[in-house]
Amino acid sequence: MPETSLTAKCAIAGGGPAGMMLGFLLARAGVAVAVLEKHADFFRDFRGDTVHPSTLELMYELGLLEEFLRLPHSKVSHLTMQVGGANVTVDFSRLPTHCKFVALMPQWDFLDFLARQGKRYAGFDLRMRTEAVDLIRDGDRIAGVRAKTPDGELAIRADLTVACDGRHSTLRERAGFHVDNLGAPMDVLWFRLSRKESDGDETVGRIEAGRMMVMLNRTDYWQCAYLIPKGGIDAVKRAGLPALRAAVAEMSPVIGDRAEEIASWDDVKLLTVAVDRLRRWYRPGLLCIGDAAHAMSPIGGVGINLAVQDAVAAADTLAKPLLEQAVTTDLLDVIQRRRLWPARIVQAAQLTLQSRVIGPALASRGRLQPPLVARLMQWPLLRRIPGRLFGLGIRMEHVRTPEIAPGV
């Protein structure tokens, strides 16, 4: 099929949290953007769906919080984790934000909401079923992106291309960026079990010798994450579904009678956990943010929120230069330096929990003794630390881009 072309101030590859937020904020500031999403819709099962207080605060700053919270969601103000014989509570209720809770919301609803907001502005061009497959080069500079569509190839020439295409980013690979793999001792099995009102509504987790499980209250069902040792899926399958059901029932007796709802392996999805980070996030004409720049562990459910914070920082820094055709590598370096430190701190916290708590627990075969960090977190004052770290992140961003009058 013949190649068609278009131009934009900014081409954004990937319609996830980073790409949709960046596209919305830039269009809101008058920048012509093309957002490319390879799927026909945003509906994907078992995507991250924890919207943290930092992201809810951004919705407040944008004047969208009330409308956003009308979407179906449940609230988590406390998270209790049983580690051996110790109960550790993560408390979000004392955060200095308008929403002192994590909103559990399907990611497709979150992305659809951002898409609706973006479409209010004339410069917002969201193209579904459009997969970024390569970069357009003009000497040493990236001059846009090539995409695959049902109607043929599409070339988008842009002053800036932003890779928001996730932890398996095609564009960062095409750019030749070096990725440091920081390691993860576990993978995650995702599945659903029905929920009864008598179950209670607190989000809970439990770590015992050789296994870990977290249950997220999704109103009419529990979203369950069962952690297994890295690469251990074949061993789990060899043991069989009855063994998995028995382990689930033992880890959470409240829902043990519903473990039979795991009827086949089709009901269980594997998330291969990766924690990595680019050494350099940019080159002339190209910037990586979100998971394309720093893949996070599922610990704390912070991936969405760090990606959104990256997008806000990028929009704050680049909106005016994009309008003035004045984007430089120095500005891209400003964004990396600003967002690298938060990514490093959160990843360091995740890696510490992986190496000091989760890894030893999954490798253990005897009775699990609560590690020192779990015992310390029982002190009321120390409970606030993980709440701030995972609820607000490090260096919470604020919307500083202006709003033009909607043009649609």
C-alpha positions as CSV (number, residue, x, y, z in Angstrom):
1,M,0.0,0.0,0.0
2,P,1.2,3.6,-0.6
3,E,2.7,5.6,2.2
4,T,0.8,8.7,3.3
5,S,2.2,11.5,5.4
6,L,1.2,14.2,7.9
7,T,2.9,16.7,10.0
8,A,2.6,17.7,13.7
9,K,4.5,19.7,16.2
10,C,4.8,16.5,18.4
11,A,4.4,12.9,17.5
12,I,3.6,10.6,20.5
13,A,4.0,6.9,20.1
14,G,1.8,5.0,22.6
15,G,-1.6,5.7,24.0
16,G,-0.9,4.6,27.5
17,P,-0.9,6.9,30.6
18,A,2.2,8.9,29.6
19,G,1.2,9.3,26.0
20,M,-2.4,10.3,26.6
21,M,-1.6,12.7,29.4
22,L,1.2,14.3,27.4
23,G,-1.0,14.6,24.3
24,F,-3.9,16.1,26.2
25,L,-1.7,18.7,28.0
26,L,0.1,19.8,24.9
27,A,-3.1,20.1,22.9
28,R,-4.6,22.0,25.8
29,A,-1.7,24.4,25.4
30,G,-2.2,24.9,21.7
31,V,0.4,22.4,20.4
32,A,-0.6,20.2,17.4
33,V,0.0,16.6,18.5
34,A,-0.5,13.2,16.9
35,V,-0.9,10.3,19.4
36,L,-0.5,6.9,17.9
37,E,-2.1,3.8,19.6
38,K,-1.6,0.4,18.0
39,H,-4.8,-1.1,19.3
40,A,-8.4,-0.4,18.2
41,D,-9.4,0.5,21.8
42,F,-7.9,0.8,25.2
43,F,-9.5,-2.3,26.6
44,R,-6.8,-4.7,27.8
45,D,-7.2,-7.0,30.8
46,F,-4.9,-6.8,33.8
47,R,-3.3,-3.5,33.0
48,G,-2.3,-1.4,36.0
49,D,-5.3,0.4,37.4
50,T,-4.1,2.2,40.6
51,V,-4.6,5.9,40.3
52,H,-2.6,7.4,43.1
53,P,-3.2,10.6,45.1
54,S,-0.5,12.4,43.0
55,T,-2.5,11.8,39.8
56,L,-5.8,12.7,41.5
57,E,-4.2,16.0,42.6
58,L,-3.3,16.7,38.9
59,M,-7.0,16.1,38.0
60,Y,-7.9,18.7,40.7
61,E,-5.4,21.2,39.2
62,L,-7.0,20.7,35.8
63,G,-10.5,21.2,37.2
64,L,-11.4,17.7,36.2
65,L,-11.5,15.9,39.6
66,E,-15.2,15.8,40.1
67,E,-15.9,14.6,36.6
68,F,-13.1,12.0,36.9
69,L,-14.4,10.6,40.1
70,R,-17.8,10.0,38.6
71,L,-16.2,7.1,36.7
72,P,-16.6,3.7,38.4
73,H,-13.9,3.2,40.9
74,S,-13.2,2.0,44.4
75,K,-11.1,3.7,47.1
76,V,-8.1,2.4,49.1
77,S,-7.0,4.6,52.0
78,H,-5.1,1.9,53.8
79,L,-3.2,-1.2,52.6
80,T,-2.5,-4.0,55.0
81,M,0.3,-6.5,54.3
82,Q,0.8,-9.6,56.5
83,V,4.5,-10.4,56.4
84,G,5.1,-13.6,58.4
85,G,3.5,-12.8,61.7
86,A,3.7,-9.0,61.4
87,N,1.0,-6.7,60.0
88,V,2.3,-3.7,58.0
89,T,-0.2,-0.9,57.2
90,V,0.5,1.6,54.4
91,D,-1.5,4.7,55.2
92,F,-2.6,7.2,52.5
93,S,-5.1,9.0,54.7
94,R,-2.7,11.7,56.0
95,L,-1.4,12.9,52.7
96,P,-1.5,16.6,52.0
97,T,-3.7,16.2,48.9
98,H,-7.4,16.6,48.1
99,C,-7.8,12.9,47.7
100,K,-6.3,10.8,50.5
101,F,-6.8,7.5,48.8
102,V,-5.8,5.4,45.8
103,A,-8.6,5.1,43.2
104,L,-8.8,1.6,41.7
105,M,-10.1,2.3,38.2
106,P,-9.8,0.2,35.0
107,Q,-7.0,1.7,33.0
108,W,-9.2,1.8,29.9
109,D,-11.6,4.1,31.7
110,F,-8.7,6.4,32.7
111,L,-7.4,6.5,29.1
112,D,-10.8,7.0,27.6
113,F,-11.3,9.9,29.9
114,L,-8.0,11.5,28.8
115,A,-8.9,10.9,25.2
116,R,-12.3,12.7,25.6
117,Q,-10.6,15.7,27.3
118,G,-8.0,15.9,24.5
119,K,-10.6,15.8,21.8
120,R,-12.0,19.1,23.0
121,Y,-8.9,20.8,21.4
122,A,-8.4,21.2,17.7
123,G,-4.7,20.2,17.9
124,F,-5.4,16.7,19.4
125,D,-5.1,14.0,16.7
126,L,-5.6,10.5,18.3
127,R,-5.0,7.7,15.7
128,M,-6.1,4.2,16.8
129,R,-4.8,1.1,15.1
130,T,-1.7,3.0,14.3
131,E,1.5,1.3,15.4
132,A,4.9,3.2,15.5
133,V,7.4,0.9,13.9
134,D,10.4,3.0,13.0
135,L,12.0,6.5,13.2
136,I,12.4,9.0,10.4
137,R,15.9,10.4,10.4
138,D,17.3,13.6,9.0
139,G,21.0,13.2,9.5
140,D,21.7,12.9,13.2
141,R,18.3,14.2,14.1
142,I,15.0,12.3,14.5
143,A,12.5,14.0,12.3
144,G,9.4,11.9,13.0
145,V,8.0,8.4,13.1
146,R,6.8,5.7,10.7
147,A,3.7,3.9,11.5
148,K,1.7,0.9,10.3
149,T,-2.0,1.3,9.8
150,P,-4.8,-0.9,8.3
151,D,-4.7,1.5,5.3
152,G,-0.9,1.3,4.7
153,E,2.2,3.0,6.1
154,L,2.0,6.5,7.6
155,A,4.9,8.9,8.0
156,I,4.5,11.6,10.6
157,R,7.0,14.3,10.5
158,A,7.4,16.2,13.7
159,D,9.6,18.7,15.5
160,L,9.7,16.2,18.4
161,T,8.9,12.5,18.7
162,V,8.1,11.1,22.2
163,A,8.4,7.4,22.8
164,C,5.6,6.4,25.2
165,D,5.4,2.8,23.9
166,G,6.1,1.0,27.0
167,R,8.7,-1.3,28.5
168,H,9.2,-3.1,25.2
169,S,9.5,0.1,23.3
170,T,10.1,-0.2,19.6
171,L,11.3,3.3,19.3
172,R,13.9,3.2,22.0
173,E,15.2,0.0,20.3
174,R,15.3,1.7,16.9
175,A,17.2,4.7,18.5
176,G,19.8,2.3,19.9
177,F,19.4,3.4,23.5
178,H,21.2,1.4,26.2
179,V,18.9,-0.2,28.8
180,D,20.2,-1.2,32.3
181,N,18.3,-4.2,33.6
182,L,18.0,-3.8,37.4
183,G,16.5,-7.2,38.0
184,A,13.4,-8.7,39.6
185,P,13.1,-12.0,41.6
186,M,9.4,-12.6,40.8
187,D,6.7,-12.8,38.2
188,V,3.0,-12.3,38.8
189,L,-0.1,-14.4,38.1
190,W,-3.2,-12.3,37.7
191,F,-6.7,-13.7,38.1
192,R,-10.1,-12.7,39.4
193,L,-12.3,-14.2,42.1
194,S,-15.8,-13.1,43.0
195,R,-16.4,-10.9,46.0
196,K,-19.1,-10.9,48.7
197,E,-20.0,-8.0,50.9
198,S,-19.1,-10.2,53.9
199,D,-15.5,-10.3,52.7
200,G,-14.8,-6.8,53.9
201,D,-13.5,-4.0,51.7
202,E,-9.9,-3.6,52.8
203,T,-7.1,-4.2,50.3
204,V,-4.9,-6.9,51.7
205,G,-1.7,-8.8,51.0
206,R,0.1,-11.6,52.5
207,I,3.7,-12.8,52.3
208,E,4.6,-16.3,53.5
209,A,7.5,-18.7,52.9
210,G,7.6,-19.4,49.2
211,R,4.6,-17.3,48.1
212,M,2.9,-13.9,48.2
213,M,-0.6,-12.7,47.2
214,V,-2.3,-9.3,47.0
215,M,-6.1,-8.8,46.7
216,L,-7.5,-5.6,45.3
217,N,-11.1,-4.8,46.0
218,R,-12.9,-4.1,42.6
219,T,-16.4,-4.0,44.2
220,D,-17.9,-7.1,42.7
221,Y,-14.7,-9.1,42.4
222,W,-11.2,-9.4,43.8
223,Q,-8.3,-8.7,41.5
224,C,-5.7,-11.1,42.7
225,A,-1.9,-11.0,42.2
226,Y,-0.1,-14.2,43.1
227,L,3.7,-13.8,43.1
228,I,5.9,-16.7,42.0
229,P,9.7,-16.9,41.7
230,K,11.2,-15.5,38.5
231,G,10.7,-17.8,35.6
232,G,8.6,-20.2,37.8
233,I,5.5,-20.5,35.7
234,D,6.5,-23.9,34.2
235,A,6.9,-25.3,37.8
236,V,3.5,-23.9,38.8
237,K,1.8,-25.4,35.7
238,R,3.5,-28.8,36.4
239,A,2.1,-28.8,39.9
240,G,-1.3,-28.2,38.4
241,L,-4.4,-26.1,38.9
242,P,-5.5,-27.9,42.1
243,A,-2.2,-27.0,43.7
244,L,-2.6,-23.3,42.7
245,R,-6.2,-23.3,44.0
246,A,-5.1,-24.9,47.3
247,A,-2.3,-22.3,47.7
248,V,-4.8,-19.4,47.0
249,A,-7.2,-20.8,49.6
250,E,-4.5,-21.2,52.2
251,M,-3.2,-17.6,51.6
252,S,-6.7,-16.1,51.8
253,P,-9.2,-18.3,53.7
254,V,-11.9,-15.7,53.3
255,I,-12.1,-16.4,49.6
256,G,-10.9,-20.0,49.7
257,D,-14.3,-21.3,48.8
258,R,-14.1,-19.4,45.5
259,A,-10.7,-20.8,44.4
260,E,-12.5,-23.2,42.1
261,E,-13.5,-20.2,40.0
262,I,-9.9,-20.6,38.5
263,A,-11.4,-23.1,36.1
264,S,-8.4,-23.3,33.6
265,W,-5.1,-21.7,32.8
266,D,-6.9,-19.4,30.5
267,D,-8.2,-17.7,33.7
268,V,-4.6,-16.9,34.8
269,K,-2.5,-14.3,33.1
270,L,1.3,-14.1,33.5
271,L,2.9,-10.7,34.1
272,T,6.7,-11.0,33.5
273,V,8.2,-8.4,35.9
274,A,11.0,-6.2,34.7
275,V,12.8,-3.3,36.3
276,D,15.0,-1.3,34.0
277,R,16.1,2.2,33.1
278,L,17.6,4.0,30.2
279,R,21.0,5.6,30.7
280,R,20.0,8.4,28.3
281,W,16.4,9.2,27.5
282,Y,16.8,11.4,24.5
283,R,18.7,12.3,21.3
284,P,18.0,15.3,18.9
285,G,14.3,15.2,18.1
286,L,13.4,12.2,20.3
287,L,12.5,11.7,24.0
288,C,11.5,8.6,26.0
289,I,9.3,8.9,29.0
290,G,7.2,6.5,31.2
291,D,7.9,2.8,30.9
292,A,9.9,3.4,27.8
293,A,12.4,5.2,30.0
294,H,12.1,3.3,33.2
295,A,10.1,0.1,33.6
296,M,8.9,-0.2,37.2
297,S,8.1,-3.2,39.4
298,P,4.4,-3.7,40.3
299,I,5.3,-3.1,43.9
300,G,3.2,-0.1,45.1
301,G,1.4,0.1,41.7
302,V,3.4,3.3,40.9
303,G,4.0,2.8,37.2
304,I,1.0,4.7,35.9
305,N,1.6,7.6,38.3
306,L,5.3,8.0,37.5
307,A,4.5,7.9,33.8
308,V,1.8,10.6,34.3
309,Q,4.3,12.7,36.3
310,D,6.8,12.4,33.4
311,A,4.2,13.6,31.0
312,V,3.4,16.6,33.1
313,A,7.1,17.6,33.4
314,A,7.6,17.1,29.7
315,A,4.5,19.3,28.8
316,D,5.5,22.0,31.3
317,T,9.0,22.1,29.8
318,L,8.2,21.7,26.1
319,A,4.8,23.3,25.3
320,K,6.1,26.8,24.6
321,P,9.3,25.7,22.8
322,L,7.2,23.4,20.6
323,L,5.0,26.4,19.6
324,E,8.1,28.4,18.9
325,Q,10.1,25.6,17.1
326,A,12.7,26.0,19.8
327,V,13.1,22.4,21.2
328,T,16.7,21.7,21.9
329,T,18.6,18.7,23.4
330,D,19.3,20.9,26.4
331,L,15.6,21.0,27.1
332,L,15.3,17.3,26.7
333,D,18.2,16.9,29.2
334,V,16.4,19.1,31.6
335,I,13.4,16.6,31.5
336,Q,15.7,13.6,32.0
337,R,17.5,15.2,35.0
338,R,14.3,16.3,36.6
339,R,12.6,12.9,36.3
340,L,15.6,10.6,36.6
341,W,15.9,11.2,40.3
342,P,12.3,10.3,41.2
343,A,12.6,7.1,39.0
344,R,15.8,6.1,40.8
345,I,14.5,6.7,44.3
346,V,11.3,4.7,43.7
347,Q,13.1,1.9,41.9
348,A,15.6,1.8,44.7
349,A,12.8,1.4,47.2
350,Q,11.2,-1.4,45.0
351,L,14.6,-3.2,44.7
352,T,15.1,-3.0,48.4
353,L,11.7,-4.6,49.1
354,Q,12.5,-7.2,46.4
355,S,15.9,-8.1,47.8
356,R,15.1,-7.8,51.5
357,V,11.5,-9.1,51.7
358,I,10.0,-10.6,48.6
359,G,13.0,-12.5,47.2
360,P,14.0,-14.1,50.5
361,A,10.3,-15.0,51.2
362,L,9.8,-16.6,47.8
363,A,13.0,-18.6,48.2
364,S,12.2,-19.6,51.8
365,R,11.0,-23.1,52.6
366,G,10.7,-22.8,56.4
367,R,8.6,-20.5,58.6
368,L,9.0,-16.9,57.5
369,Q,10.3,-14.5,60.1
370,P,9.2,-10.9,59.6
371,P,12.2,-8.9,58.3
372,L,13.4,-5.8,60.2
373,V,11.8,-3.4,57.7
374,A,8.4,-5.1,58.3
375,R,8.8,-4.9,62.1
376,L,9.8,-1.2,61.9
377,M,6.8,-0.4,59.7
378,Q,4.4,-1.4,62.6
379,W,5.3,1.9,64.3
380,P,2.5,4.5,63.5
381,L,4.9,7.3,62.5
382,L,6.8,5.1,60.1
383,R,3.6,3.9,58.4
384,R,3.4,7.3,56.8
385,I,6.7,6.8,54.9
386,P,5.6,4.2,52.3
387,G,2.3,6.1,52.0
388,R,4.1,9.3,51.0
389,L,6.6,7.4,48.8
390,F,4.1,5.4,46.8
391,G,1.1,7.8,47.1
392,L,2.9,11.0,46.1
393,G,6.2,9.8,44.7
394,I,9.3,12.0,44.7
395,R,9.1,15.5,43.3
396,M,5.4,15.6,42.5
397,E,4.8,17.6,39.4
398,H,2.1,20.4,38.9
399,V,0.4,21.5,35.8
400,R,2.0,24.7,34.6
401,T,0.9,24.7,30.9
402,P,-1.7,27.3,30.0
403,E,-5.1,26.4,28.6
404,I,-6.3,27.7,25.3
405,A,-10.0,27.8,24.5
406,P,-11.2,24.4,23.3
407,G,-11.6,24.4,19.5
408,V,-13.7,21.3,19.0
